[in-house]
Amino acid sequence: MTPHRSPAASSRADHAVVRAGEADIDALSQVIADAFHDLAVSQWLIPGPGARRAIFPGYFRLYVEHAITAGIVHTTPGRTAAALWIPIGKEGPRPPGGYGPRLAAATGQYLSRFEAFDATLGRHHPAGFPHHHLAILAVRPDRQGQGTGTALLRAHHAALGRSGLPAYLEASSLDTRRIYLRHGYTDYGTVIQLPDGGPRMYPMMRHPQAASRRGNVRKNTAPAIPRPPDGQ
């Protein structure tokens, strides 16, 4: 039998943050698939809901595995959410080993749309300075709106503040853009327009200087962040 947990106790547990490991890959891949199922970007990638439901767990497994191996994945004790952070060097992002064949195997007939998605985001991704990329922030649908995502953000923002590193992400909608604005992110470059009439995404940067003004990091520790090149 499972002991009853009050909503308050559940909320407190979801606000705790722990580091995910390899044993969490399957669970977190499913959490992301469920959280992202109805996004406009997701519908652009795979129009049919049944196909999305079948393909997404395997697709997001590529990201979770990579983040656990090459970055940091934060979750909750109940594995109800995931934040995937990838450290990026001056040369810009690099795909994980074997990504192309694995992407093809995971996405099947929809491969060309996923390749176009990667290429479009890649053209906008900043290079020339170290930063952390928030590749994915997802909360299980029944836990959304309870502060879980905020708890995951704050946990890693604190670490970035101590190191003076900026954070970069692509917000999937104007609603999520507004959420990130409240967490110290600002627009970076131009809006990302996905091809073939696809939805827009919103590149954003959290500058360590802004965190310093709030007293989260020491002054003069942040690297200079170049402006986006023309056309971004």
C-alpha atoms as one frame of an Amber mdcrd trajectory, in Angstrom:
protein
   0.000   0.000   0.000   1.076   3.591  -0.598   0.784   6.020   2.334  -1.452
   9.046   1.801   0.421  12.286   1.154  -1.262  15.610   1.704  -1.053  18.236
  -1.094   1.205  20.353   1.119   3.613  17.471   1.639   3.591  16.704  -2.076
   4.338  20.337  -2.894   7.250  20.438  -0.475   8.721  17.282  -2.017   8.417
  18.743  -5.515  10.350  21.820  -4.394  13.317  19.724  -3.291  15.984  19.357
  -5.982  18.226  16.323  -6.493  20.718  15.329  -9.161  19.472  12.708 -11.609
  21.494   9.677 -12.647  21.394   6.916 -15.218  18.674   5.043 -13.341  16.352
   8.008 -13.971  16.704   8.139 -17.755  13.520   6.272 -18.651  11.332   8.034
 -16.089  12.524  11.520 -16.993  12.280  10.860 -20.727   8.606  10.025 -20.194
   8.073  13.090 -17.988   9.421  15.326 -20.755   7.382  13.538 -23.417   4.195
  14.041 -21.405   4.973  17.667 -20.548   5.802  18.616 -24.144   3.096  16.589
 -25.880   0.753  19.473 -26.688   3.265  22.268 -27.371   2.984  24.021 -30.711
   6.564  23.035 -31.487   5.762  19.407 -30.726   2.756  19.466 -33.049   4.950
  20.962 -35.753   7.509  18.196 -35.301   4.927  15.389 -35.333   1.373  16.402
 -36.243  -0.363  13.227 -35.066  -0.863  12.877 -31.278  -0.570   9.088 -31.411
   2.738   9.243 -33.246   4.033  11.883 -30.809   3.072   9.697 -27.885   4.962
   6.765 -29.387   8.064   8.642 -30.579   8.695  11.301 -27.963   9.989   9.140
 -25.080  12.731   7.674 -27.267  13.544  11.043 -28.770  13.883  12.804 -25.428
  15.935   9.912 -24.117  18.732  11.155 -26.419  18.734  14.475 -24.579  18.468
  13.033 -21.083  21.318  10.593 -21.690  23.507  13.348 -23.124  22.782  15.756
 -20.285  23.498  13.139 -17.632  26.783  12.236 -19.335  27.995  15.692 -20.395
  26.061  18.080 -18.168  23.730  18.238 -15.203  20.174  16.970 -14.832  18.168
  18.179 -11.863  14.923  16.540 -10.812  12.695  16.129  -7.764  12.665  13.222
  -5.286   9.508  11.941  -6.998  10.979  12.362 -10.496   8.145  14.697 -11.483
  10.269  17.195 -13.423  13.587  17.607 -15.198  15.982  20.439 -15.973  18.695
  19.529 -18.497  21.749  21.794 -18.389  24.579  21.439 -20.922  27.868  23.344
 -20.441  28.863  24.973 -23.753  32.370  26.164 -24.577  33.506  29.032 -26.786
  33.174  26.905 -29.900  29.416  26.553 -29.411  27.252  23.443 -28.991  28.266
  20.035 -30.251  25.915  17.077 -30.767  26.527  13.928 -28.736  28.395  11.056
 -30.350  26.288   9.026 -32.764  23.477  11.563 -32.634  22.567  11.440 -36.322
  21.903   7.684 -36.590  20.205   7.611 -33.203  17.965  10.522 -34.154  17.005
   8.731 -37.369  16.180   5.551 -35.461  14.095   7.450 -32.901  12.098   9.670
 -35.270  11.627   7.496 -38.353   9.565   9.155 -41.075   9.717  12.494 -39.232
  13.512  12.719 -39.358  13.655  15.619 -41.829  11.485  17.796 -39.582  13.697
  17.083 -36.553  16.812  17.836 -38.603  15.309  21.157 -39.688  14.477  21.922
 -36.056  18.056  21.218 -34.934  19.543  23.245 -37.786  17.324  26.254 -37.113
  18.076  26.330 -33.398  21.754  25.742 -34.099  22.001  28.837 -36.287  20.786
  30.967 -33.390  22.778  29.359 -30.598  25.463  31.719 -29.246  29.152  30.946
 -29.570  32.320  32.687 -28.509  31.836  32.522 -24.744  31.223  29.753 -22.188
  27.666  29.357 -20.939  25.183  26.758 -19.812  22.343  25.790 -22.122  19.011
  24.959 -20.520  18.138  22.434 -23.190  14.918  21.291 -21.506  12.842  22.278
 -18.499   9.786  20.081 -18.107   7.309  19.400 -15.321   4.853  16.520 -15.352
   1.436  17.914 -16.347  -0.247  17.137 -13.008   2.538  18.994 -11.154   2.647
  22.127 -13.260   1.833  25.479 -11.705   3.063  24.447  -8.240   6.517  26.035
  -8.260   8.444  22.922  -9.258  10.015  24.484 -12.337  10.985  27.550 -10.317
  12.725  25.363  -7.748  14.754  23.633 -10.476  15.717  26.940 -12.054  16.808
  28.506  -8.794  18.966  25.523  -7.887  21.167  25.864 -10.955  21.004  29.645
 -11.161  22.667  29.716  -7.751  25.561  27.618  -9.075  25.847  29.750 -12.207
  25.856  32.868 -10.073  28.822  31.597  -8.077  30.765  30.845 -11.263  29.643
  33.973 -13.143  28.418  31.963 -16.133  25.422  33.031 -18.216  22.543  30.748
 -19.141  20.888  30.426 -22.557  17.581  28.852 -23.570  14.944  28.833 -26.277
  11.468  29.562 -24.907   8.803  27.615 -26.772   6.073  30.280 -26.594   5.311
  33.811 -25.499   3.844  32.426 -22.273   7.053  30.612 -21.346   9.055  33.650
 -22.441   7.166  35.719 -19.876   7.967  33.152 -17.192  11.683  33.291 -17.966
  11.634  37.080 -17.966  10.599  36.857 -14.322  13.666  34.731 -13.634  16.163
  37.256 -14.974  16.334  36.205 -18.637  16.264  38.734 -21.446  15.758  38.369
 -25.195  18.906  37.435 -27.099  18.999  37.985 -30.829  15.944  37.728 -33.053
  12.954  35.437 -32.754  13.494  31.922 -34.112  11.046  31.126 -36.897  10.753
  27.415 -37.614  10.477  26.612 -41.335   7.395  25.714 -43.360   5.110  27.996
 -41.393   6.170  26.545 -38.070   5.822  28.261 -34.702   8.187  30.805 -33.259
  10.655  30.273 -30.423  12.351  32.918 -28.334  16.102  32.801 -27.592  16.925
  34.209 -24.160  19.998  34.821 -22.035  20.390  35.235 -18.301  23.355  37.536
 -17.825  25.434  37.047 -14.697  25.642  40.817 -14.377  21.904  40.897 -13.668
  22.306  38.262 -10.984  25.155  40.300  -9.509  22.893  43.324  -9.158  20.543
  41.175  -7.114  23.437  40.178  -4.863  23.711  36.604  -6.091  27.287  36.750
  -7.406  30.384  38.787  -6.776  30.919  41.749  -9.053  33.444  41.603 -11.902
  33.350  37.789 -12.122  31.194  37.500 -15.245  32.663  37.007 -18.719  31.776
  39.506 -21.405  28.946  38.293 -23.606  29.244  39.247 -27.275  26.243  40.685
 -29.037  24.474  38.324 -31.441  25.770  38.632 -35.011  23.632  40.406 -37.576
  20.783  38.238 -38.769  20.235  36.570 -35.416
